[in-house]
Amino acid sequence: MWHVFVLMDIKKITEDSLINLTDHLHHIVSTLQATAECFRVKGAEEANKNYLVCIEAIQLFDELIEGIGRLLNLDFSKVSINGETIQNRKERLLKLTSEMHSAQIGQDWVMLADLMEYELTPLIQDWIKIIPPFQEEIKSAYKS
């Protein structure tokens, strides 16, 4: 009986996390778009403050995904949604944030704004789309 209770708690925590994650991702998208525009129009000083908020939000997102994976003992290299593994999606996100960091260090504000708007925003929007299938994948993990 105790094991069922723990499993139900884990299931509830995971489901709640994914619901909150979707809201978090929508917030990241709007912040990315506003920050990219800020780099183009208002300048680096103000935009860099917003950029830091974006990076922190992306780090939180990654930590949430990792936490779900650990909680459910998921191997992200084997969890494929819409033809791409979660691990590959995470690696693309890491690569892109590394490129953004290089652009920021090099003070290439136009490149940074472009990466945020034309690369990272669509990537985050793709994550939003895969949350429902990811939830289904997690539900099937409970059954096994």
Buried (B, 14 or more C-beta within 10 A) or exposed (E): EEEEEEEEEBBEEBEEBBEEBBEBBEBBBEBBEBBBBBBBEEEBEEBBEBBEBBBEBBEEBBEBBEEBBEBBEBEBEEBBBEEEBBBEBBEBBEEBBEBBBEBBEEEBBEBBBBBBBEBBBEBBBBBBEBBEEBBEBBEEBEEE
